[in-house]
Amino acid sequence: MQGLAHKQLQLSERLEFHLDRCLTCRACEDVCPSNVHYGRLIDATRTLIRQQRPSTMRRRTLHAVLLDPLITKKPLLGFLARVLGIYQRSGLRWLTRKTGLLKPLGLERLENTLPDIPARHAWQDFYPAHGSEKGRVALFTGCIGSILDRDAIAASIRLLRQCGYGVHVPAEQTCCGALHLHSGMADKAYQMAQDNVAVFNGLDIAAILFTSSGCGATLSEYPVLDALCAPTTPSGKFNAPVMDICQFLNNIPWPGHLTFKPLDLPAVVHDPCSLQHVLHQETGPYTLLRKIPGLTPAPLADNSRCCGAAGSYMLSQPGMADMLRDDKIRLLERIKPAYLVTSNIGCALHLMTGIRDEDLDIEVMHAVTLLERQMT
């Protein structure tokens, strides 16, 4: 990266391939004795590479589908969700898979990763607390999460309200910018940071909560974008702390009437890299799940290794991504849990696809979803 930045190395397919293989899991940062901020370096380098080389057709297609700023806006995102739902429920999905129509566009793998899209209803701007209000929080839903992580978002809102918190879900919020940043589009991520900071700082809240740790990691590091983009007007920072939903729920007093049905089924917890190595809030899901009588959540063995999802990595580097995931699937085949709990929507989709391909009877969900399901 230093050689490329100082023009001691020429950009080549071999050099780019080497850098593209990085998962940006940032496990190296946790163990580096010199405290090197590797994540910032690789993001800056990918921005430099994007400026120096034209995108391939496959990259342009993926970026248009995943990263176009218009698509990440709520109105068009809602329309896209409805279109995908119609596509899945009609015969079009069968037809495109049978004919391989999406393969030349590089979208076959993306389409195969999508779960069934549920009927989508817009979130309210505000959900009042049940009973006496203890405070107010805001929920970051993101773009992909607002479509595919709706169970976790709905469960979070219900639990927070039961605990006495009013919940803002601002419609003006936009994508966190994680995929853009890691794809070398720092300028677009910076604009999203400005938009989100303005929206959430306009609310009187105790915390900004997220259900997807990939989004949370990016939100927590918005000030880094200012250094990367060197803007004349800094994007600013959030007035309220950014927290994982599990961490927040573990830190507040729970009302005595809130109880949970026992669950005597095995559950294992997958620790996303963003939750472990960036946010360092990986204990949250375990603590929260212990509120369910009879349930003892166990960590998935080898949690220190990435599952291979890594944002868009599972689409851009399918061979490596599947190899890493296969190690997790082999572990799951041996222990046969009823539930696999993970706190990042990208990891959930990647692992869910592997579980479905192996025909395993394992339900993948967020910790708050399982907890809310057991609420009496």
C-alpha positions as CSV (number, residue, x, y, z in Angstrom):
1,M,0.0,0.0,0.0
2,Q,2.8,2.4,0.8
3,G,4.6,1.5,-2.4
4,L,1.4,2.2,-4.4
5,A,0.8,5.5,-2.6
6,H,4.4,6.7,-3.2
7,K,4.4,5.5,-6.8
8,Q,7.2,3.0,-6.1
9,L,4.8,0.2,-7.4
10,Q,2.6,0.3,-10.4
11,L,-1.0,-0.6,-10.1
12,S,-1.4,-4.1,-11.7
13,E,-3.9,-6.9,-11.7
14,R,-1.6,-8.9,-9.4
15,L,-1.3,-6.1,-6.9
16,E,-5.0,-5.3,-6.9
17,F,-5.8,-9.0,-6.5
18,H,-3.6,-9.2,-3.5
19,L,-5.3,-6.2,-1.8
20,D,-8.8,-7.3,-2.8
21,R,-8.2,-10.6,-0.9
22,C,-8.2,-8.6,2.3
23,L,-11.5,-9.2,4.2
24,T,-11.1,-6.0,6.2
25,C,-12.0,-8.1,9.3
26,R,-9.5,-6.0,11.2
27,A,-8.4,-8.9,13.5
28,C,-4.9,-7.7,12.8
29,E,-5.6,-4.4,14.6
30,D,-6.5,-6.3,17.8
31,V,-3.1,-7.9,18.1
32,C,-0.9,-5.2,16.5
33,P,1.7,-4.0,19.1
34,S,2.2,-0.8,17.2
35,N,-1.6,0.0,17.0
36,V,-1.6,0.3,13.2
37,H,-5.0,1.4,11.9
38,Y,-5.0,-1.1,9.1
39,G,-8.7,-0.5,8.3
40,R,-8.1,3.1,7.5
41,L,-5.1,2.3,5.4
42,I,-6.9,-0.3,3.2
43,D,-9.9,1.9,2.7
44,A,-7.7,4.8,1.6
45,T,-5.8,2.5,-0.7
46,R,-9.0,1.2,-2.3
47,T,-10.1,4.8,-2.9
48,L,-6.7,5.5,-4.6
49,I,-7.1,2.4,-6.8
50,R,-10.6,3.3,-7.8
51,Q,-9.3,6.7,-9.0
52,Q,-6.6,5.1,-11.1
53,R,-8.3,2.3,-12.9
54,P,-11.6,1.9,-14.8
55,S,-14.1,-0.5,-13.3
56,T,-14.8,-3.8,-15.0
57,M,-18.3,-4.5,-16.4
58,R,-18.9,-6.9,-13.4
59,R,-17.9,-4.3,-10.9
60,R,-20.0,-1.6,-12.5
61,T,-23.1,-3.8,-12.4
62,L,-22.6,-4.8,-8.8
63,H,-22.0,-1.2,-7.8
64,A,-25.1,-0.1,-9.6
65,V,-27.2,-2.6,-7.8
66,L,-25.7,-2.4,-4.4
67,L,-24.1,1.1,-4.1
68,D,-26.0,3.6,-6.2
69,P,-26.9,6.4,-3.8
70,L,-30.4,6.6,-5.3
71,I,-31.1,3.0,-4.4
72,T,-30.1,3.5,-0.8
73,K,-32.7,6.3,-0.3
74,K,-35.8,5.1,1.5
75,P,-38.5,5.8,-1.2
76,L,-36.7,3.9,-3.9
77,L,-35.5,1.2,-1.5
78,G,-39.2,0.5,-0.6
79,F,-40.0,0.3,-4.3
80,L,-37.1,-2.1,-4.8
81,A,-38.3,-4.3,-2.0
82,R,-41.7,-4.6,-3.5
83,V,-40.3,-5.4,-6.9
84,L,-38.1,-8.1,-5.4
85,G,-41.0,-9.6,-3.5
86,I,-43.1,-9.8,-6.7
87,Y,-40.1,-11.3,-8.6
88,Q,-39.7,-14.0,-6.0
89,R,-43.4,-14.9,-5.7
90,S,-44.0,-15.0,-9.5
91,G,-42.4,-17.4,-11.9
92,L,-39.6,-15.0,-12.7
93,R,-37.1,-16.3,-10.1
94,W,-37.5,-19.8,-11.4
95,L,-37.1,-18.6,-15.0
96,T,-33.9,-16.6,-14.4
97,R,-32.3,-19.4,-12.4
98,K,-33.3,-22.0,-15.0
99,T,-31.9,-19.9,-17.9
100,G,-28.9,-18.5,-16.1
101,L,-29.9,-15.1,-17.3
102,L,-28.2,-13.2,-14.4
103,K,-24.8,-15.0,-14.7
104,P,-23.4,-12.8,-17.5
105,L,-24.2,-9.7,-15.4
106,G,-22.5,-11.1,-12.4
107,L,-25.7,-11.0,-10.4
108,E,-26.4,-14.8,-10.1
109,R,-24.7,-15.1,-6.7
110,L,-26.3,-12.0,-5.3
111,E,-29.8,-13.3,-6.3
112,N,-29.1,-16.7,-4.8
113,T,-28.1,-15.0,-1.5
114,L,-31.4,-13.2,-1.1
115,P,-33.9,-14.8,1.3
116,D,-37.6,-14.5,0.7
117,I,-38.5,-10.9,0.9
118,P,-41.4,-10.4,3.3
119,A,-44.3,-8.0,2.7
120,R,-42.9,-4.6,3.6
121,H,-44.7,-2.0,5.7
122,A,-43.1,1.4,6.4
123,W,-41.8,2.1,9.9
124,Q,-43.4,4.8,12.0
125,D,-41.3,7.8,12.7
126,F,-41.8,7.3,16.4
127,Y,-43.0,4.5,18.7
128,P,-44.0,5.6,22.2
129,A,-42.9,3.7,25.3
130,H,-45.3,1.4,27.1
131,G,-46.1,2.9,30.5
132,S,-43.9,5.6,32.0
133,E,-41.2,6.8,29.6
134,K,-37.6,6.4,30.9
135,G,-36.0,8.0,27.8
136,R,-35.9,8.0,24.1
137,V,-33.5,6.3,21.6
138,A,-33.2,6.1,17.8
139,L,-32.9,3.0,15.7
140,F,-30.6,2.9,12.7
141,T,-32.2,0.6,10.2
142,G,-29.8,1.0,7.3
143,C,-30.6,0.0,3.7
144,I,-30.2,-3.7,3.3
145,G,-31.3,-4.2,7.0
146,S,-34.5,-2.2,6.5
147,I,-35.5,-4.9,3.9
148,L,-33.9,-8.1,5.1
149,D,-33.4,-7.6,8.8
150,R,-37.0,-6.5,9.6
151,D,-37.5,-9.2,12.3
152,A,-34.6,-7.9,14.3
153,I,-35.8,-4.3,13.9
154,A,-39.3,-5.1,14.9
155,A,-38.1,-7.1,17.9
156,S,-35.8,-4.3,19.0
157,I,-38.7,-1.8,18.9
158,R,-41.0,-4.0,20.9
159,L,-38.4,-4.8,23.6
160,L,-37.3,-1.2,23.9
161,R,-40.9,0.0,24.3
162,Q,-41.6,-2.7,26.9
163,C,-38.5,-1.4,28.8
164,G,-39.9,2.1,28.9
165,Y,-38.1,3.7,25.9
166,G,-39.7,5.7,23.1
167,V,-38.1,4.7,19.8
168,H,-37.4,7.1,16.8
169,V,-37.0,5.5,13.4
170,P,-36.3,8.5,11.2
171,A,-37.4,8.0,7.6
172,E,-34.7,10.5,6.5
173,Q,-31.8,8.3,7.5
174,T,-29.8,6.7,4.7
175,C,-27.3,3.9,4.1
176,C,-24.4,3.9,6.6
177,G,-21.9,4.0,3.7
178,A,-19.9,0.8,4.7
179,L,-20.0,-0.9,1.3
180,H,-19.2,2.4,-0.5
181,L,-16.2,3.0,1.8
182,H,-14.8,-0.5,1.4
183,S,-15.3,-0.3,-2.3
184,G,-13.1,2.8,-2.7
185,M,-16.1,5.2,-2.9
186,A,-15.1,7.3,0.2
187,D,-16.7,10.5,-1.2
188,K,-20.1,8.8,-1.4
189,A,-19.7,7.4,2.1
190,Y,-18.8,10.8,3.4
191,Q,-22.0,12.3,2.0
192,M,-24.0,9.6,3.7
193,A,-22.2,10.4,6.9
194,Q,-23.2,14.0,6.6
195,D,-26.8,13.1,6.0
196,N,-27.1,10.7,8.9
197,V,-25.3,12.9,11.4
198,A,-27.7,15.8,10.5
199,V,-30.8,13.5,10.9
200,F,-29.9,11.9,14.2
201,N,-28.4,15.0,15.8
202,G,-31.8,16.6,15.3
203,L,-33.3,14.2,17.8
204,D,-33.2,14.4,21.6
205,I,-32.1,10.9,22.3
206,A,-30.0,8.9,24.8
207,A,-28.4,6.6,22.1
208,I,-28.3,5.6,18.5
209,L,-28.9,1.8,18.3
210,F,-28.2,-0.6,15.5
211,T,-29.0,-4.3,14.9
212,S,-26.3,-4.8,12.2
213,S,-22.7,-4.6,13.5
214,G,-21.3,-3.8,10.1
215,C,-23.4,-0.6,10.0
216,G,-22.6,0.1,13.6
217,A,-18.8,-0.1,13.0
218,T,-19.1,2.4,10.2
219,L,-21.3,4.8,12.2
220,S,-18.9,4.7,15.1
221,E,-16.0,5.7,12.8
222,Y,-17.6,8.6,10.8
223,P,-14.9,11.1,12.0
224,V,-12.3,8.9,10.2
225,L,-14.0,9.9,6.9
226,D,-13.2,13.5,7.5
227,A,-9.5,12.6,7.5
228,L,-9.8,10.4,4.5
229,C,-11.8,12.9,2.4
230,A,-10.2,16.1,3.8
231,P,-13.4,18.1,3.4
232,T,-13.7,21.8,3.9
233,T,-16.8,21.1,6.0
234,P,-16.3,18.1,8.4
235,S,-19.2,15.6,8.5
236,G,-19.2,16.1,12.3
237,K,-20.0,13.4,14.9
238,F,-23.1,12.1,16.6
239,N,-24.3,13.8,19.7
240,A,-25.5,10.5,21.2
241,P,-23.4,7.4,21.6
242,V,-23.7,4.7,19.0
243,M,-24.4,1.3,20.5
244,D,-25.3,-2.3,19.6
245,I,-28.9,-3.0,20.6
246,C,-27.8,-5.9,22.8
247,Q,-25.3,-3.8,24.7
248,F,-27.9,-1.1,25.3
249,L,-30.6,-3.6,26.5
250,N,-28.0,-5.2,28.9
251,N,-27.2,-1.8,30.5
252,I,-30.7,-0.7,31.4
253,P,-33.0,-1.8,34.2
254,W,-35.7,-4.2,33.1
255,P,-39.3,-3.9,34.4
256,G,-40.4,-6.7,36.7
257,H,-43.3,-7.7,34.6
258,L,-41.2,-8.6,31.6
259,T,-40.6,-12.3,31.6
260,F,-39.6,-15.0,29.1
261,K,-40.7,-18.5,28.3
262,P,-38.1,-21.3,28.9
263,L,-36.3,-22.6,25.9
264,D,-34.5,-26.0,26.1
265,L,-32.9,-26.0,22.7
266,P,-29.2,-25.6,21.8
267,A,-28.1,-22.2,20.4
268,V,-24.7,-21.1,19.2
269,V,-23.5,-17.5,18.7
270,H,-21.5,-16.3,15.8
271,D,-19.4,-13.2,16.6
272,P,-19.2,-10.9,13.5
273,C,-15.7,-9.4,12.9
274,S,-17.2,-5.9,13.1
275,L,-18.7,-6.6,16.5
276,Q,-15.4,-8.2,17.8
277,H,-12.6,-6.2,16.3
278,V,-14.1,-2.7,15.7
279,L,-16.8,-2.2,18.3
280,H,-15.6,-4.7,21.0
281,Q,-19.2,-5.4,22.1
282,E,-19.2,-9.1,21.3
283,T,-20.4,-10.1,24.8
284,G,-23.7,-8.4,24.4
285,P,-25.7,-11.2,22.6
286,Y,-24.6,-13.8,25.1
287,T,-25.6,-11.7,28.1
288,L,-29.0,-10.9,26.5
289,L,-29.8,-14.5,25.6
290,R,-29.2,-15.6,29.2
291,K,-32.4,-13.9,30.1
292,I,-34.2,-16.8,28.5
293,P,-34.6,-19.6,31.1
294,G,-33.0,-22.8,30.2
295,L,-30.9,-21.4,27.3
296,T,-27.2,-21.4,27.6
297,P,-25.7,-19.7,24.5
298,A,-22.4,-21.1,23.4
299,P,-19.9,-19.5,21.1
300,L,-19.4,-21.0,17.7
301,A,-16.0,-22.6,17.7
302,D,-13.3,-20.7,15.8
303,N,-15.2,-17.4,16.2
304,S,-12.0,-15.5,15.8
305,R,-12.0,-16.3,12.1
306,C,-14.1,-14.4,9.6
307,C,-17.1,-16.3,8.1
308,G,-16.3,-14.8,4.7
309,A,-19.2,-12.4,4.3
310,A,-17.2,-9.2,4.9
311,G,-19.7,-6.9,3.2
312,S,-19.6,-7.3,-0.5
313,Y,-16.6,-9.7,-0.3
314,M,-18.9,-12.7,-0.5
315,L,-19.9,-11.4,-4.0
316,S,-16.5,-10.2,-5.2
317,Q,-14.3,-13.0,-3.9
318,P,-16.7,-16.0,-3.9
319,G,-14.0,-18.7,-3.8
320,M,-12.4,-17.4,-0.6
321,A,-15.7,-16.4,1.0
322,D,-17.1,-19.9,0.5
323,M,-14.0,-21.6,1.8
324,L,-14.2,-19.6,5.0
325,R,-17.9,-20.2,5.3
326,D,-17.5,-24.0,4.7
327,D,-15.4,-24.2,7.9
328,K,-18.4,-22.8,9.9
329,I,-20.9,-25.1,8.1
330,R,-18.8,-28.2,9.0
331,L,-18.8,-27.1,12.7
332,L,-22.6,-26.6,12.5
333,E,-23.1,-30.0,11.0
334,R,-21.3,-31.6,13.9
335,I,-23.0,-29.8,16.8
336,K,-26.5,-29.4,15.1
337,P,-27.9,-26.4,17.1
338,A,-31.5,-25.3,16.7
339,Y,-30.4,-21.7,16.4
340,L,-27.4,-19.8,15.0
341,V,-27.4,-16.3,16.4
342,T,-25.5,-13.5,14.7
343,S,-25.5,-9.7,14.9
344,N,-24.7,-8.7,11.3
345,I,-27.1,-9.0,8.4
346,G,-24.3,-9.7,5.9
347,C,-23.0,-12.6,8.0
348,A,-26.5,-13.9,8.5
349,L,-27.2,-14.0,4.7
350,H,-23.9,-15.6,3.9
351,L,-24.3,-18.3,6.6
352,M,-27.9,-18.8,5.8
353,T,-27.1,-19.6,2.2
354,G,-24.5,-22.2,3.2
355,I,-27.0,-23.8,5.7
356,R,-29.7,-23.9,3.0
357,D,-27.3,-25.4,0.5
358,E,-26.4,-28.2,2.9
359,D,-30.1,-28.7,3.9
360,L,-29.4,-28.2,7.6
361,D,-32.3,-27.6,10.0
362,I,-30.8,-24.5,11.7
363,E,-32.6,-21.2,12.1
364,V,-30.4,-18.1,11.7
365,M,-31.5,-15.0,13.6
366,H,-30.5,-12.0,15.7
367,A,-30.4,-12.3,19.5
368,V,-33.2,-9.8,20.0
369,T,-35.4,-11.8,17.6
370,L,-35.0,-14.9,19.7
371,L,-35.5,-13.1,23.0
372,E,-38.6,-11.2,21.8
373,R,-40.0,-14.5,20.5
374,Q,-39.8,-15.9,24.0
375,M,-41.4,-12.9,25.7
376,T,-44.6,-13.8,27.6
